[in-house]
Amino acid sequence: MIICLDVGNTNIKYAVYDGEEIKLSFRVATEYKKTSDEYGGQLISILANNGLQASDITGGIISSVVPQLDYTLERTCLTYLKIKPLVLAPGLKTGLNLKVDNAKEVGADRVVNNVSAVKKYGFPLIIVDFGTATTFNVINEKGDFVGGVIAPGIKGSLDSLVNGTAKLPRVEIERPAAVIGKNTVTNMQAGIFYGFAGLVEYIVKKIKREMKSTEIKVVATGGFSEIIAKEISCIDIVDKLLTLDGLKYLYNLNSVEE
């Protein structure tokens, strides 16, 4: 079995694969001050609660956009799983051609999503990831990553709204019954939900126009992908495991048989 870690600014997502079968997936909060022992104890406990042992894990791979935690989580894998994980970094084979100004600027999560989506769904593609930021990745008709868009994330936008005002409350992010809210809560929910639905729909429309194609498949992933996809028609596929499946593929691609 292998373990895949997708380290984001808000959450760390884990998945354990036995061949092509996913045995377990879960997420924990990203905590910058937590030690490798704390992450390790948490990981071993969750594995045990799901009938797995550390010795079941024979390999692993990490994708991270939080450099402060790279050493911590590598140490966690070494100490608690007795494995040296692969780390998505320059030099790791991806098979993806990055046709952008500076390939080193492209986040590891975006690379993994692109690789995974191309493998699973072909190309051309637009991949929308509803994470801490909302990212749009564009894959052309040759399978090359040609750029994209980085917009604010849904949760971060709500946090900014609440923290920047004295009287607005923190609300659940969900679809309100109508765009015209009758109270403060539904006013805010309408602004966040319908605002992001409109943002996604408009940006996807603009990308398709620039790419001179209306036949580009749109794949969405990330925490809020399902609720937004129910509101707009431009999203063709919702794949919540896109990143973790991509990590599994990259692990297999870069593993050397002894």
Secondary structure, DSSP 8 states (H G I E B T S, - for coil): -EEEEEE-SSEEEEEEEETTEEEEEEEEE--TT--HHHHHHHHHHHHHHTT--GGG--EEEEEES-GGGHHHHHHHIIIII----EE-STTS-----B-SS-GGGS-HHHHHHHHHHHHHH-SSEEEEEESSEEEEEEE-TTS-EEEEEEEE-HHHHHHHHHHT-SS---------S-SS-SSHHHHHHHHHHHHHHHHHHHHHHHHHHHTT-S--EEEEEETTHHHHHTT-SS--EE-TTHHHHHHHHHHHHH----
